[in-house]
């Protein structure tokens, strides 16, 4: 199986436990990008909709492309009756979008699975002049708010975290900052903050949606998740995450605007 498709094996668990993104992030993104009725928006790799509702709710002309067959089916189950919702189950790298162009293209921790040599040139080509590319992802800190628990969890990782393929080897290197190397302009990073709290069962289920954790072989896999569960139970059945939601925005040059200004 391609590692890009690994999440397609757990659509229900993915939908329930993968984190949603900051409301403040979406408010800023929607306002800055001018998303609303009549705006043509493409979401790359929506999963099961972790970053879909706020955009779809603007009334924009929403279009998504999702590689996973089961993830796409879950998206249709959730949003298929919305008149402004459209999705295709295909590979972004090879999909023919025809004459379709977009005002905004965005991705929540999905574009990083596409080699940048494909991701940046193709999104640039699909955007209208002056169009915006938005890339978001999550950085989670559970060390600072749970230092003793963190040390116990690291012991579990040291003993049983033995994935067949390390995360860094699952995909080609991707750097959000390289967008400007492919013709994007005005690349800016914005950070937003939030917090999540899990009990032991929820924490284990959430960890079970991490791609590198999913490929831990037996007998390590069972012992790994049991160790995580026991560590959190011993710490009062609670683990807290301090989250940073990262949003990168960049634009495609609008030659016509520049000519008018010149």
KADAPE-V906610 format. One record per helix or strand. SS is the DSSP state (@ for helix, = for strand). FROM is the first residue (numbers start at 0). TO is the last residue. If there is no record, write none. Layout:
ss->{SS SS}
from->{FROM FROM}
to->{TO TO}
This chain:
ss->{@ @ = @ = @ = = @ @ = @ = @ @ = @ @ = @ = @}
from->{2 22 39 52 60 68 84 101 110 115 126 143 162 166 175 184 199 210 215 219 238 254}
to->{16 32 43 55 65 78 88 107 112 125 140 159 162 168 181 197 206 213 215 233 250 260}
